[in-house]
Amino acid sequence: MSHAPMRDGARLHHHSLGRGPTVVLLHGFAMPAALWLPFIAPLAARYRFVLPDLRGFGGSHQLALAQPRLLDQHADDLADLLAHLGESEVILGGLSMGACTSLQYQRRYGMAGVRAYLHMDQAPCVLNGPDWRDGLLGSRQAIKLGQWSGLMRDLEHWRGQRFEQIPAALRQRLWQTLAEFFSHAFAGRAWQGISGLARHETLIRRVAPTSNWPVYMDALRSYLRDDYDWRPSLPAMPVPMRAFVGMDSTMYPARGQLRLPEWVPHCELVRFQRCGHAVPFESPRQFVWELGKFLAAHRRELRPVTVTA
């Protein structure tokens, strides 16, 4: 486990595993980076994987946001991490919020230091509008985001207080909301049932710590408020791109994701049948196989670099 210095003085936690050309994988919302480990283990003899805990999550949970826009923060942190690694080019991959971070990085930095990009189950636009109906939660978006807004208003009164001081009924509303949100990550009933365990505070706090609990509200608020429409910037994608699409995803309907080549003509699509948003978890064998194929296709373009901590 290591820490990389950020421009605001924070130290971002990340795991580093394996030997060879470097691959940076970015996790999804409320997902600690360590959950990548079972999927990369079969490939760690050929690649060095760097797995950052994005600010506010996992080992970086205690880090406060230094700016109001969540994905600007994560994109800037990614730039600082890549600078810390000291490599001319890496392969970058992002799932869900990690994919959003990658697209925001492309918008702000033009994919500097990246040789190829793996995009995992994320629409090119988060919020629905007159010309886009395949954003977060698809047709259910307006109802669900309205519920989230109400919850955040109620929780805002408790900002600055310890999580345990929030009334139990309000805490339970938070966990129920997150459990329902997590259920949209899966197509299979078994996985949906497991996600329902997030309703139990003693269990979910093992995965989502609460010492810096307002960061979860800041993340959801950013999705509701900020301009996360990458369709205008995607045509400038300068590196090879491949997109993994869960064909039964309800978090981001596959119909919208399959349109990615409209903005990035060189984007290659890989369809995961009978699979929801959480592609690695619902289709682990296909995921590891396709990840290995993608990395092998770009391995010859990269040379490993010895990095000193």
C-alpha positions as CSV (number, residue, x, y, z in Angstrom):
1,M,0.0,0.0,0.0
2,S,1.3,3.4,-0.9
3,H,0.3,7.1,-0.9
4,A,0.8,9.7,-3.7
5,P,1.0,13.4,-2.9
6,M,-1.7,15.6,-4.4
7,R,-1.4,19.3,-5.3
8,D,-3.4,20.4,-2.2
9,G,-1.2,18.4,0.2
10,A,-3.4,15.4,0.5
11,R,-2.0,11.9,0.1
12,L,-4.0,9.6,-2.0
13,H,-4.0,5.9,-1.0
14,H,-3.3,3.3,-3.7
15,H,-2.4,-0.4,-4.1
16,S,0.3,-1.6,-6.4
17,L,0.5,-5.2,-7.5
18,G,2.4,-7.1,-10.2
19,R,5.3,-6.5,-12.6
20,G,5.4,-5.1,-16.1
21,P,3.7,-2.3,-18.0
22,T,1.5,-0.2,-15.7
23,V,-2.3,-0.4,-15.7
24,V,-4.3,2.1,-13.6
25,L,-7.9,1.0,-12.7
26,L,-10.4,3.4,-11.2
27,H,-13.3,2.0,-9.1
28,G,-16.9,2.9,-8.9
29,F,-19.0,4.9,-6.3
30,A,-18.5,3.6,-2.7
31,M,-16.3,0.8,-4.0
32,P,-12.9,0.4,-2.4
33,A,-10.1,-0.2,-4.8
34,A,-9.2,-3.5,-3.2
35,L,-12.3,-5.0,-4.8
36,W,-10.3,-5.1,-8.1
37,L,-7.8,-7.6,-6.6
38,P,-9.6,-10.9,-7.5
39,F,-10.0,-9.9,-11.1
40,I,-6.4,-8.7,-11.7
41,A,-4.6,-11.5,-9.8
42,P,-4.5,-13.8,-12.9
43,L,-2.8,-11.0,-14.9
44,A,-0.4,-9.6,-12.3
45,A,2.6,-11.7,-13.6
46,R,2.5,-9.6,-16.8
47,Y,1.3,-6.2,-15.7
48,R,1.8,-3.8,-12.8
49,F,-1.6,-2.7,-11.6
50,V,-2.0,0.6,-9.7
51,L,-5.4,0.8,-7.9
52,P,-6.1,4.2,-6.4
53,D,-8.8,4.7,-3.8
54,L,-10.4,7.8,-5.2
55,R,-10.8,10.7,-2.8
56,G,-13.5,10.1,-0.2
57,F,-13.5,6.3,-0.7
58,G,-11.7,3.3,0.6
59,G,-8.3,4.1,2.0
60,S,-8.7,7.7,0.9
61,H,-12.0,8.2,2.8
62,Q,-10.7,10.7,5.2
63,L,-9.6,13.1,2.4
64,A,-11.9,16.1,2.0
65,L,-12.7,17.5,-1.4
66,A,-10.6,20.5,-2.1
67,Q,-13.0,21.8,-4.8
68,P,-16.8,21.6,-5.2
69,R,-17.0,19.5,-8.3
70,L,-16.4,15.8,-7.5
71,L,-15.1,14.7,-10.8
72,D,-12.9,17.7,-11.3
73,Q,-11.3,16.7,-8.0
74,H,-10.9,13.1,-9.1
75,A,-9.5,14.1,-12.5
76,D,-6.9,16.4,-10.9
77,D,-6.0,13.6,-8.4
78,L,-5.5,11.2,-11.4
79,A,-3.2,13.7,-13.0
80,D,-1.2,14.0,-9.8
81,L,-1.1,10.2,-9.4
82,L,0.2,9.8,-13.0
83,A,2.8,12.4,-12.3
84,H,3.9,10.6,-9.2
85,L,4.2,7.3,-11.0
86,G,6.6,9.0,-13.3
87,E,5.8,6.9,-16.4
88,S,5.4,8.3,-19.9
89,E,2.3,6.2,-20.7
90,V,0.0,3.9,-18.8
91,I,-3.2,1.9,-19.8
92,L,-6.1,3.5,-18.0
93,G,-9.4,1.8,-17.1
94,G,-12.5,3.0,-15.3
95,L,-15.8,1.5,-14.1
96,S,-18.8,3.7,-13.5
97,M,-17.6,6.6,-11.3
98,G,-14.1,5.6,-12.4
99,A,-15.1,5.9,-16.0
100,C,-16.6,9.3,-15.3
101,T,-13.3,10.3,-13.7
102,S,-11.5,9.1,-16.9
103,L,-13.8,11.1,-19.2
104,Q,-13.4,14.2,-17.0
105,Y,-9.6,13.7,-17.2
106,Q,-9.8,13.5,-21.0
107,R,-11.9,16.7,-20.9
108,R,-9.3,18.5,-18.7
109,Y,-6.0,16.9,-19.7
110,G,-6.5,15.3,-23.1
111,M,-5.4,11.9,-21.8
112,A,-1.9,13.0,-21.2
113,G,0.2,10.1,-20.1
114,V,-2.3,7.5,-21.2
115,R,-1.7,5.0,-24.1
116,A,-5.1,3.3,-24.2
117,Y,-8.4,3.6,-22.3
118,L,-10.8,0.9,-21.2
119,H,-14.3,2.3,-20.4
120,M,-16.6,0.1,-18.3
121,D,-20.4,0.5,-18.2
122,Q,-20.8,4.2,-18.2
123,A,-23.0,6.4,-20.4
124,P,-21.5,9.5,-22.1
125,C,-24.0,11.7,-20.3
126,V,-25.3,11.4,-16.7
127,L,-28.4,13.5,-16.6
128,N,-31.4,13.1,-19.0
129,G,-32.6,15.9,-21.1
130,P,-34.6,16.7,-24.3
131,D,-32.0,14.9,-26.5
132,W,-30.8,12.2,-24.0
133,R,-32.9,9.6,-22.1
134,D,-30.3,7.0,-21.3
135,G,-28.5,8.7,-18.3
136,L,-28.3,7.5,-14.7
137,L,-31.2,5.1,-14.0
138,G,-32.7,5.7,-17.4
139,S,-36.4,6.5,-17.3
140,R,-36.5,6.3,-13.5
141,Q,-34.0,9.1,-13.1
142,A,-36.4,12.0,-12.3
143,I,-38.2,10.1,-9.5
144,K,-35.0,8.7,-7.9
145,L,-33.1,12.0,-8.1
146,G,-36.0,13.8,-6.5
147,Q,-35.8,11.3,-3.6
148,W,-32.1,11.8,-3.3
149,S,-32.5,15.5,-3.2
150,G,-34.9,15.3,-0.3
151,L,-32.6,13.0,1.6
152,M,-29.6,15.3,1.1
153,R,-31.6,18.3,2.3
154,D,-32.5,16.4,5.5
155,L,-28.9,15.3,6.0
156,E,-27.4,18.7,5.4
157,H,-28.6,19.9,8.8
158,W,-26.3,17.3,10.4
159,R,-23.1,18.3,8.4
160,G,-20.3,18.8,10.9
161,Q,-21.7,16.2,13.3
162,R,-20.5,12.7,13.9
163,F,-22.4,10.1,11.9
164,E,-23.7,8.5,15.2
165,Q,-25.4,11.8,16.1
166,I,-27.7,11.6,13.1
167,P,-31.1,10.3,14.1
168,A,-31.4,6.6,13.6
169,A,-34.4,6.9,11.3
170,L,-32.5,9.3,9.0
171,R,-29.5,7.1,8.9
172,Q,-31.7,4.2,8.0
173,R,-33.2,6.3,5.1
174,L,-29.6,6.8,3.9
175,W,-28.8,3.1,4.0
176,Q,-32.1,2.1,2.3
177,T,-31.4,4.6,-0.5
178,L,-27.9,3.3,-1.0
179,A,-29.1,-0.3,-1.0
180,E,-31.6,0.5,-3.7
181,F,-29.0,2.3,-5.6
182,F,-26.6,-0.6,-5.4
183,S,-29.3,-3.0,-6.5
184,H,-29.3,-1.2,-9.9
185,A,-25.7,-2.4,-10.4
186,F,-26.8,-6.0,-10.9
187,A,-29.1,-7.9,-13.2
188,G,-29.0,-11.2,-11.3
189,R,-31.4,-11.7,-8.4
190,A,-28.7,-13.2,-6.2
191,W,-26.5,-10.2,-6.5
192,Q,-29.5,-7.9,-6.0
193,G,-30.2,-9.7,-2.8
194,I,-26.7,-9.3,-1.6
195,S,-26.8,-5.6,-2.4
196,G,-29.9,-5.4,-0.1
197,L,-27.6,-6.1,2.9
198,A,-26.6,-2.4,2.6
199,R,-29.7,-1.7,4.5
200,H,-28.0,-3.1,7.6
201,E,-25.8,-0.4,9.1
202,T,-23.4,-2.7,10.8
203,L,-22.6,-4.5,7.6
204,I,-22.4,-1.6,5.1
205,R,-20.1,0.5,7.3
206,R,-17.5,-2.2,6.8
207,V,-17.4,-1.2,3.1
208,A,-18.5,2.4,3.3
209,P,-16.9,4.0,6.4
210,T,-18.6,7.0,7.9
211,S,-16.0,9.1,9.6
212,N,-16.1,11.5,6.6
213,W,-19.8,10.7,5.8
214,P,-20.6,14.1,4.1
215,V,-18.4,13.0,1.2
216,Y,-21.1,10.6,0.0
217,M,-23.6,13.5,0.0
218,D,-21.1,15.7,-1.9
219,A,-20.7,12.9,-4.5
220,L,-24.4,12.5,-5.1
221,R,-25.0,16.3,-5.1
222,S,-22.3,16.6,-7.8
223,Y,-24.1,14.1,-10.0
224,L,-27.3,16.0,-9.6
225,R,-25.9,19.5,-10.2
226,D,-22.8,19.4,-12.3
227,D,-22.3,19.2,-16.1
228,Y,-21.3,15.6,-16.7
229,D,-22.1,15.5,-20.4
230,W,-19.0,14.3,-22.2
231,R,-20.5,14.1,-25.7
232,P,-18.9,17.4,-26.7
233,S,-15.4,16.4,-25.6
234,L,-15.5,12.7,-26.6
235,P,-14.7,13.3,-30.3
236,A,-11.3,14.5,-29.2
237,M,-10.5,11.2,-27.5
238,P,-6.8,10.8,-28.7
239,V,-6.1,7.2,-27.7
240,P,-7.5,3.7,-28.5
241,M,-10.7,3.1,-26.5
242,R,-12.7,0.0,-25.8
243,A,-16.1,-0.1,-23.9
244,F,-17.4,-2.9,-21.9
245,V,-21.3,-2.8,-21.8
246,G,-23.5,-4.8,-19.5
247,M,-26.4,-5.5,-21.8
248,D,-28.9,-5.7,-18.9
249,S,-27.7,-2.7,-17.1
250,T,-30.3,-0.6,-15.4
251,M,-27.8,1.8,-13.9
252,Y,-27.0,3.1,-17.3
253,P,-29.2,1.6,-20.1
254,A,-27.1,-0.3,-22.7
255,R,-28.9,1.5,-25.5
256,G,-27.1,4.7,-24.6
257,Q,-23.7,3.1,-24.1
258,L,-23.9,1.4,-27.5
259,R,-24.0,4.8,-29.1
260,L,-20.5,5.6,-27.9
261,P,-19.0,5.1,-31.4
262,E,-21.1,8.0,-32.6
263,W,-18.7,10.3,-30.7
264,V,-15.6,8.1,-30.7
265,P,-15.6,6.3,-34.1
266,H,-12.6,4.2,-33.1
267,C,-14.3,3.0,-29.9
268,E,-14.6,-0.8,-29.8
269,L,-17.7,-2.3,-28.0
270,V,-17.6,-5.5,-26.0
271,R,-21.1,-6.7,-25.0
272,F,-21.6,-8.6,-21.8
273,Q,-24.8,-10.6,-22.2
274,R,-27.1,-11.2,-19.1
275,C,-25.0,-8.8,-17.2
276,G,-25.8,-5.5,-15.4
277,H,-23.7,-2.5,-14.5
278,A,-21.2,-4.3,-12.2
279,V,-19.6,-6.1,-15.1
280,P,-16.6,-7.7,-13.2
281,F,-18.8,-9.1,-10.5
282,E,-21.6,-10.6,-12.7
283,S,-19.3,-11.9,-15.5
284,P,-15.9,-12.5,-13.9
285,R,-14.6,-15.0,-16.4
286,Q,-15.5,-13.0,-19.4
287,F,-14.2,-9.8,-17.7
288,V,-10.8,-11.3,-17.0
289,W,-10.6,-12.7,-20.5
290,E,-11.6,-9.5,-22.2
291,L,-9.4,-7.4,-19.9
292,G,-6.4,-9.6,-20.7
293,K,-7.1,-9.3,-24.5
294,F,-7.3,-5.5,-24.2
295,L,-4.1,-5.2,-22.2
296,A,-2.3,-7.6,-24.6
297,A,-3.3,-5.5,-27.6
298,H,-1.5,-2.5,-26.1
299,R,1.3,-4.2,-24.2
300,R,3.7,-4.0,-27.1
301,E,3.3,-0.2,-27.1
302,L,4.4,0.1,-23.5
303,R,7.7,-0.4,-21.7
304,P,7.8,-1.0,-17.9
305,V,9.5,1.8,-15.9
306,T,11.2,1.3,-12.5
307,V,9.5,3.6,-10.0
308,T,10.9,4.7,-6.7
309,A,8.4,5.4,-4.0
